[in-house]
Amino acid sequence: MGNNNMFKRAALLDEQLFLTLFNCNSPKWFKTMAFGLSKSGDGGLYILVCLAVWWLSNNEQHQLLPVAILIGFAIERPIYLLAKNRFARIRPCDCLVKNAYIVPSDKFSLPSGHSAAAFLVAIILSHFFPEYVWLLLSWAAGVAISRVILGVHFPADIVIGAIIGSFCGLFALALVVPV
């Protein structure tokens, strides 16, 4: 009984935080910026970054980056899909607000795949380019938050996605990068 009440309170808090972020009276450029951040997490950028590093870098360690990202996604995607279908959480744009600013790619919201992917990539890139760690993590957080601002995820969805992506990125690095 106590756990059920705790989960209900957590869900209510999650919904209230969503409504605060989604309904903020922000200028149009703010939603446009959120849209751009969200789009940067769609996947195409990851392929371009991997190809650019592989093609342009003479550093032997950097040649491991595309391998680490591929392994990271090979681990993350099944976890993401299993969790998405297991939890089957309805998206906020389908139960709390009339419409989102973008059309979601699937029916369920937990976990956020954009958040998982962005954090996976940011963690791996941060290993190879530690001087950019804050920029990369800020970008990943921006991708994650944009998903709430645009109306397709609850805050808990992006937090869980970020955790999944971060752990998968760290695990991929542990498998690929020699100690």
C-alpha positions as CSV (number, residue, x, y, z in Angstrom):
1,M,0.0,0.0,0.0
2,G,2.8,2.4,0.9
3,N,4.7,1.8,-2.3
4,N,1.6,2.4,-4.4
5,N,1.0,5.7,-2.7
6,M,4.7,6.7,-3.2
7,F,4.5,5.9,-6.9
8,K,1.3,7.9,-7.3
9,R,2.9,10.9,-5.6
10,A,6.0,10.5,-7.8
11,A,3.8,10.4,-10.9
12,L,1.9,13.5,-9.8
13,L,5.1,15.4,-9.2
14,D,6.4,14.3,-12.6
15,E,3.1,15.5,-14.3
16,Q,3.3,18.8,-12.5
17,L,6.9,19.4,-13.5
18,F,6.0,18.5,-17.1
19,L,3.2,21.0,-17.1
20,T,5.5,23.7,-15.7
21,L,8.2,23.1,-18.4
22,F,5.7,22.6,-21.3
23,N,3.4,25.5,-20.5
24,C,6.1,28.1,-19.8
25,N,5.4,31.4,-21.4
26,S,8.5,31.4,-23.4
27,P,9.2,33.3,-26.6
28,K,8.9,31.5,-29.9
29,W,12.7,31.4,-30.3
30,F,12.8,29.2,-27.1
31,K,10.6,26.5,-28.7
32,T,12.6,26.8,-31.9
33,M,15.8,26.3,-30.0
34,A,14.3,23.3,-28.2
35,F,13.2,21.9,-31.6
36,G,16.8,22.3,-32.9
37,L,18.2,20.6,-29.9
38,S,15.7,17.7,-30.2
39,K,16.5,17.3,-33.9
40,S,20.3,17.2,-33.2
41,G,19.5,14.0,-31.2
42,D,17.7,12.2,-34.0
43,G,20.7,10.1,-35.0
44,G,22.1,11.6,-38.2
45,L,24.6,13.8,-36.3
46,Y,26.0,10.7,-34.5
47,I,26.9,9.1,-37.8
48,L,28.5,12.3,-39.1
49,V,30.6,12.7,-36.0
50,C,31.8,9.1,-36.1
51,L,32.7,9.3,-39.8
52,A,34.4,12.6,-39.3
53,V,36.5,11.4,-36.4
54,W,37.4,8.1,-38.2
55,W,38.3,9.9,-41.4
56,L,40.1,13.0,-40.0
57,S,41.9,11.8,-37.0
58,N,45.3,10.2,-37.1
59,N,45.1,9.3,-33.4
60,E,44.9,5.6,-33.0
61,Q,42.7,5.9,-29.9
62,H,40.2,8.1,-31.8
63,Q,39.8,5.2,-34.3
64,L,38.1,3.3,-31.5
65,L,35.4,6.0,-31.1
66,P,33.0,4.6,-33.8
67,V,33.5,1.1,-32.5
68,A,32.6,2.2,-29.0
69,I,29.5,4.1,-30.2
70,L,28.3,1.1,-32.3
71,I,28.8,-1.2,-29.3
72,G,27.1,1.3,-27.0
73,F,24.0,1.4,-29.3
74,A,24.0,-2.4,-29.7
75,I,23.7,-2.5,-25.9
76,E,21.4,0.5,-25.4
77,R,18.8,-0.1,-28.1
78,P,17.5,-3.5,-26.8
79,I,17.4,-2.2,-23.2
80,Y,15.5,0.9,-24.5
81,L,13.0,-1.1,-26.5
82,L,12.4,-3.6,-23.7
83,A,11.8,-0.9,-21.2
84,K,9.6,1.2,-23.6
85,N,7.3,-1.8,-24.2
86,R,7.4,-3.1,-20.7
87,F,6.5,0.2,-19.0
88,A,4.1,1.3,-21.9
89,R,3.8,4.8,-20.3
90,I,1.4,7.0,-22.3
91,R,3.1,10.2,-23.6
92,P,2.1,13.5,-22.0
93,C,0.9,14.8,-25.4
94,D,-1.7,11.9,-25.4
95,C,-2.9,12.3,-21.8
96,L,-2.1,15.7,-20.3
97,V,-2.0,18.3,-23.1
98,K,-3.8,18.5,-26.4
99,N,-0.8,18.4,-28.7
100,A,3.0,18.3,-28.7
101,Y,5.1,20.7,-30.8
102,I,6.5,17.6,-32.6
103,V,5.1,14.3,-33.6
104,P,6.6,11.5,-31.5
105,S,8.1,8.5,-33.3
106,D,6.3,5.9,-31.3
107,K,3.4,5.5,-28.8
108,F,5.1,5.3,-25.4
109,S,7.3,7.7,-23.4
110,L,9.4,5.8,-20.9
111,P,12.3,5.9,-21.3
112,S,13.3,8.7,-23.7
113,G,15.3,7.3,-26.5
114,H,16.7,10.7,-27.5
115,S,18.0,11.2,-24.0
116,A,19.5,7.7,-23.9
117,A,21.2,8.2,-27.2
118,A,22.5,11.7,-26.5
119,F,24.0,10.7,-23.1
120,L,25.5,7.6,-24.6
121,V,27.2,9.6,-27.3
122,A,28.2,12.4,-24.9
123,I,29.8,10.0,-22.5
124,I,31.8,8.2,-25.2
125,L,32.9,11.5,-26.9
126,S,33.9,12.9,-23.5
127,H,36.3,10.0,-23.0
128,F,38.0,10.7,-26.3
129,F,37.8,14.5,-26.1
130,P,37.8,15.3,-22.3
131,E,38.4,19.0,-23.0
132,Y,34.8,19.1,-24.2
133,V,33.1,17.2,-21.4
134,W,31.0,20.1,-20.2
135,L,29.9,21.1,-23.7
136,L,29.0,17.5,-24.6
137,L,27.1,16.9,-21.3
138,S,25.3,20.2,-21.7
139,W,24.3,19.3,-25.2
140,A,23.0,15.9,-24.1
141,A,21.0,17.6,-21.2
142,G,19.6,20.1,-23.7
143,V,18.5,17.3,-26.0
144,A,16.8,15.6,-23.0
145,I,15.1,18.7,-21.7
146,S,13.9,19.7,-25.2
147,R,11.8,16.5,-25.3
148,V,9.8,17.7,-22.3
149,I,9.5,21.3,-23.5
150,L,8.2,20.0,-26.9
151,G,5.6,17.9,-25.1
152,V,6.6,14.3,-25.9
153,H,8.2,13.2,-22.6
154,F,7.7,13.5,-18.9
155,P,10.8,14.6,-16.8
156,A,11.2,11.0,-15.4
157,D,11.4,9.7,-18.9
158,I,14.4,11.8,-19.7
159,V,16.2,11.1,-16.4
160,I,15.8,7.3,-16.9
161,G,16.9,7.6,-20.5
162,A,20.0,9.6,-19.5
163,I,20.9,7.0,-16.9
164,I,20.5,4.1,-19.4
165,G,22.5,5.9,-22.1
166,S,25.3,6.9,-19.6
167,F,25.7,3.4,-18.3
168,C,25.6,1.9,-21.8
169,G,28.3,4.4,-22.9
170,L,30.5,3.6,-19.9
171,F,30.1,-0.1,-20.5
172,A,30.9,0.2,-24.2
173,L,34.1,2.2,-23.3
174,A,35.0,-0.5,-20.8
175,L,34.7,-3.2,-23.5
176,V,36.5,-1.2,-26.3
177,V,39.2,1.0,-24.7
178,P,42.3,-0.7,-23.4
179,V,43.2,0.1,-19.9
